[in-house]
Amino acid sequence: MIATFRPWFDGRSRREKWLILAMIGLAAVTLVWGLSRPIAEALSSARQRNADAAIRLAQTRAQVDAVRALRRTRPEAAAGPIEAIVRQSAGAAGLTLDSVAPEGAKLHVHINSARGGALLAWIGGLEGQGVLVDRLAITDSGNRTVAADITFRTTVA
């Protein structure tokens, strides 16, 4: 192939030869730059996606470890009948249970008036005793108190 172009190139003037060589050089630089630029951008994008994926992986692993820790430290099973535990702890917390209705293995409780913080602290204390909230509906009573409908269940040992 070079043998074909050699006589043609030799037939050109010195000025034309320099222009042709400059044109070939510029074409090579343009070709190299035109290929390397998208490759460099693709590599940069891949590095960024890899870094984002590594962060998401670390966050997911931390969440999995937190769930495993919760499973290891889940509350003990209730030490007695759920109704007795709920009534006794409500009395100790100063809450008045307006209605208590057993529903099989669950217990439905209605409280007409309680302080929000005291109610949630009481519920948190019950969880430590093996009594968990199955359903909870809290509404504002308008006088800095709340009303609550709660369904409790015991933990499965």
C-alpha positions as CSV (number, residue, x, y, z in Angstrom):
1,M,0.0,0.0,0.0
2,I,2.9,2.3,0.8
3,A,4.4,1.4,-2.6
4,T,1.2,2.7,-4.3
5,F,1.3,6.1,-2.5
6,R,5.1,6.6,-2.6
7,P,5.3,7.7,-6.3
8,W,2.2,9.9,-5.8
9,F,3.8,11.5,-2.7
10,D,7.2,11.9,-4.4
11,G,5.5,13.7,-7.3
12,R,4.3,16.5,-5.0
13,S,6.2,19.7,-4.3
14,R,8.0,20.3,-1.0
15,R,5.2,22.6,0.2
16,E,2.5,20.1,-0.6
17,K,4.4,17.3,1.2
18,W,4.6,19.4,4.4
19,L,0.8,20.2,4.1
20,I,0.0,16.5,3.6
21,L,2.2,15.5,6.6
22,A,0.6,18.2,8.7
23,M,-2.9,17.0,7.6
24,I,-2.0,13.4,8.5
25,G,-0.6,14.5,11.9
26,L,-3.7,16.6,12.7
27,A,-6.0,13.8,11.6
28,A,-4.1,11.4,13.9
29,V,-4.3,13.8,16.9
30,T,-8.0,14.4,16.2
31,L,-8.6,10.6,16.0
32,V,-6.7,9.9,19.2
33,W,-8.4,12.7,21.0
34,G,-11.8,11.8,19.6
35,L,-11.4,8.2,20.9
36,S,-9.7,8.9,24.2
37,R,-12.1,11.6,25.4
38,P,-15.2,9.3,25.4
39,I,-13.2,6.5,26.9
40,A,-11.9,8.8,29.7
41,E,-15.5,10.0,30.4
42,A,-16.8,6.4,30.5
43,L,-14.0,5.4,32.9
44,S,-14.8,8.4,35.1
45,S,-18.5,7.6,35.1
46,A,-17.7,3.9,35.9
47,R,-15.5,5.0,38.8
48,Q,-18.3,7.2,40.2
49,R,-20.9,4.5,39.8
50,N,-18.5,2.1,41.6
51,A,-18.0,4.5,44.4
52,D,-21.8,5.0,44.8
53,A,-22.4,1.3,44.7
54,A,-19.7,0.8,47.4
55,I,-21.4,3.4,49.6
56,R,-24.8,1.7,49.1
57,L,-23.3,-1.7,49.9
58,A,-21.8,-0.4,53.1
59,Q,-25.1,1.2,54.1
60,T,-27.0,-2.0,53.3
61,R,-24.5,-4.1,55.3
62,A,-24.9,-1.7,58.2
63,Q,-28.7,-2.1,58.0
64,V,-28.4,-5.9,57.8
65,D,-26.2,-5.8,60.9
66,A,-28.7,-3.6,62.7
67,V,-31.5,-6.1,61.9
68,R,-29.4,-9.0,63.0
69,A,-28.7,-7.2,66.3
70,L,-32.4,-6.6,66.8
71,R,-33.2,-10.2,66.2
72,R,-30.6,-11.2,68.8
73,T,-31.9,-8.8,71.4
74,R,-35.7,-9.2,70.8
75,P,-37.8,-9.1,73.9
76,E,-38.5,-12.1,76.0
77,A,-41.8,-13.8,75.7
78,A,-44.5,-12.3,78.0
79,A,-44.2,-13.7,81.6
80,G,-47.9,-14.0,82.1
81,P,-51.4,-13.3,80.6
82,I,-51.3,-10.3,78.3
83,E,-54.3,-8.7,80.0
84,A,-52.7,-8.8,83.4
85,I,-49.4,-7.4,82.2
86,V,-51.2,-4.5,80.3
87,R,-53.5,-3.6,83.3
88,Q,-50.7,-3.8,85.8
89,S,-48.2,-1.7,83.7
90,A,-51.0,0.9,82.9
91,G,-51.7,1.4,86.6
92,A,-48.0,1.8,87.3
93,A,-47.7,4.4,84.5
94,G,-50.8,6.3,85.7
95,L,-52.9,5.6,82.7
96,T,-56.6,4.8,82.8
97,L,-57.7,2.0,80.5
98,D,-61.3,2.9,79.4
99,S,-62.0,-0.5,77.7
100,V,-60.1,-3.7,77.6
101,A,-61.3,-6.5,75.3
102,P,-59.5,-9.8,74.6
103,E,-59.5,-10.8,70.9
104,G,-58.2,-14.4,70.9
105,A,-54.4,-14.1,71.5
106,K,-54.6,-10.3,71.2
107,L,-55.9,-7.6,73.5
108,H,-57.7,-4.5,72.3
109,V,-57.4,-1.4,74.6
110,H,-59.0,2.0,74.3
111,I,-57.7,5.0,76.2
112,N,-59.8,8.2,76.1
113,S,-57.3,10.6,77.5
114,A,-53.5,10.4,78.1
115,R,-50.4,12.5,77.6
116,G,-48.7,11.6,74.4
117,G,-45.2,11.1,75.9
118,A,-46.5,9.0,78.8
119,L,-48.5,6.8,76.4
120,L,-45.6,6.2,74.2
121,A,-43.3,5.5,77.1
122,W,-45.8,3.0,78.5
123,I,-46.0,1.3,75.1
124,G,-42.1,1.1,75.0
125,G,-42.0,-0.4,78.4
126,L,-44.5,-3.0,77.4
127,E,-42.3,-4.0,74.5
128,G,-39.5,-4.8,77.0
129,Q,-41.9,-7.1,78.8
130,G,-42.8,-9.1,75.6
131,V,-46.0,-7.3,74.7
132,L,-45.9,-5.8,71.3
133,V,-48.3,-3.4,69.5
134,D,-50.1,-5.0,66.6
135,R,-52.2,-2.0,65.7
136,L,-52.1,1.6,67.0
137,A,-54.4,4.6,66.3
138,I,-53.7,7.8,68.2
139,T,-55.9,10.9,67.8
140,D,-55.6,14.4,69.3
141,S,-58.1,15.1,71.9
142,G,-57.6,18.8,71.7
143,N,-56.7,19.5,75.3
144,R,-53.0,18.5,75.2
145,T,-54.0,14.8,75.5
146,V,-54.5,12.0,73.0
147,A,-57.0,9.2,72.6
148,A,-55.6,5.8,71.6
149,D,-57.0,2.5,70.2
150,I,-54.3,-0.2,70.7
151,T,-54.2,-3.8,69.8
152,F,-51.5,-5.7,71.7
153,R,-50.0,-9.2,71.0
154,T,-47.3,-11.2,72.7
155,T,-44.0,-12.0,71.1
156,V,-43.6,-15.4,69.7
157,A,-41.0,-17.3,71.7
